[in-house]
Amino acid sequence: MKKRKKMPLAFQKYNLKRLLKKYGIDEDLIDLDALIDPNLTYQENKEIVMEHIKKLKNNIDDDILNEDKYKKEYIDHLINIARDIHESRDEKAKERDEKLKAKNVIDLENSKNPDKDFGKWIKNPGRFDILGIDFIPDFSKPLKKVLRG
């Protein structure tokens, strides 16, 4: 069996940087100089780097999942506050607000900026409605305008 010549270290590093780029990993996040073993072949070094990429990707995915979870909890919190504010109003004001269909309906669950949209509603509840709070849609008719941030 013919022994293959090892790829030069600089070329290994170049190819491994391209690998990081392919997976969307900033090369500053993985220290290739520390990982690349000059005694190993490119394939062996690539396997080592791939293990680090997998770990890094898993951590990033976990962070994204946690961020989504906290965002959902925060939006649920805003919706509960809006519901409490709406319910604390006297019956006439609630009925008037529910009958007065605002032209702009805020969908907090799909909003890109729930804080800003919630603030719009607080400042001017006659001009804005929150989907599910003071605007219960009639699903037989299309919504006029739903704001999503």
N, C-alpha and C positions, 0 to 999 in steps of 0.2 A: 504494500500500500504506500502510495506516494504521500509524503508529508507536505501539507500546504504551507506556504510562506505566510508568516503573520503580517497582518496589515499594519503599516506604520502607525504609531501612537497618535500623531497629529491628524491623520486621516480618520482614525477611529473616532477621535473627539469631534471632528467635523461632521461625520455621519451621525453621531449620537446627538449632536446639537440639532441636526435636521429632524431627528426622531422626536425630540422634545417639542420642536415647533409643530410637527405633524399632530401631536396630541394636545396642542394648545397650552403647553407648560412653558412658563418663562424660564429661560436657562439660568437665571439667578436663583431659582428655587431649588435646583439640584446642583450640587458641587461635583461636576464631572471629573475634575482633577483628582478629587479624593476617591471617587468610585472606580475609575478606570485603573485596572491592574495591568502594568506593562507586560507581565508574564502570561496573560490570558489572550485568547483569540478575540477577534471582534465579536463573534457570536456569543461568547461567554460574557464579555463585558456588556453586550446588549441585553442579555438576560438579567444581569444585575441591575442595570438602569431601568429596565421594564418593571422590575419589582418595586422600585422606588416610585416610578410613574403611577403604578396601580395604587400604592399606599397614598400618594398625594391626591390622586383623583378621588379615592374613597373619602378622604378627609374633606375635600372641596364639596363633594356631593352631600356629605353629612352636614356641612355648614349651610349649604343651600336649603336642605330639608328643614333644618332648625330655623333658618331665617323665614322660610315660608310658614312654618308652624307659628312663630311669634307674630308674624304679620297677620295671619288669620285670627289669632287670639286678640290682637289689638283691634282689628276691624270689628270683631264680635263685641268687644268692649264698647267701641263707639256706637254701634247699633243699639246696644243695651241702654247707653246713656240717652240716645235720641228717643228710644221708646219710653224711657222714664220721663223725659221732658215732655213728650207728647201726651202721655197718660196723666201727667200732673196738671195739665191745663183743664179749665172747666169744660163741661160738656158742650156748651154752645161754641166755644172757640175750637174744640176738636172737630165738631160737626162742620163748622164753617171752613176749617182748613181742609178737611177731607173732601168737601164738595168743591172747593176752589182748587181745580186741577192746575197746578203750576205748569208753565211751558217747559221748564227744565226739571227733569227727574234725575236725582243723583243715585247711582248704583254704587253704594259704598263697597260692596263685596268685590267688585271688579274695577274699582277706582285705582288709578295710578298714583294719586295723591289724596288718600282718604282724609288726612288732617285738613287740607285746604277745602275740600268739598264739604266736610262736616262744618267747617267754619262758615262757609257760604250759607248753609242751611240755618245755622244758629243766628246769623246776622239778619237774614231775610227769609223767614219761613214761608211768607206769602209768595215769594218769587221762585223758591226751590222746594221740591218735595224729595223725600228719601224713599226709595223703593222699599216697600214693605212696612213703612212706618206711617207716614201721612199720605202715601199713595199706594193703594192696593190696585194693581193693574187688572183691567178687564182683558183677559187673554184673547177675547174674540176680536179685539181691535188692536192695531199696532200702536206702540208708544210714540208720542210726538217727538221727544228728544231726550235721550238718556245720556247723561254725562258720565264719562268714565275717566275723569282726571283731566 
